[in-house]
């Protein structure tokens, strides 16, 4: 779910109204006092599919949403960091692991959640990993051992499948549909 709408203007504190600003084609949250337009844009989430000796690093989530499910190390990008820096930080935070970052290989749009997920390839430098504060446990899984039915998020499943697809070359762009298929 995307974050809830703003209620008050961040510039002057007045209650916001929804309307189509001049020159725009959709409703926005606009301050009727100072006319400041409050844009709501997708939030970037960045992750790393890290490998060591043919095994993939996964973390079991210690936080909601999807507490207890497995995921690749990933999280919200912070201000003043690059996509690559975010992937390295999230891997360090969630799996206490150092990786050599490879190329960006998967981008997944999540329009219903108001997010865009970016996934990098990575090489676990020394094979060492441990549960960070947001993880119950971590593990290295051979491709056939990955518990796809216990992966926390659809974007993670997409990224893992893209990573494991030997035929897939270069960057892929996918989207999680607004409505589940019938």
Secondary structure, DSSP 8 states (H G I E B T S, - for coil): -------B-TTT--BEEEEE-TT-SSEEEEETTT--EE----EEEEEEEEEETTEEEEEEESSSSSTT-EE-EEEE--TT--HHHHHHHHHHHHH---EEEEEEEEEEEEGGGTEEEEEEEEEESSS-----TTEEEEEEEEGGG--GGGBS-HHHHHHHHHHH-TT--S-EEEE--SS---
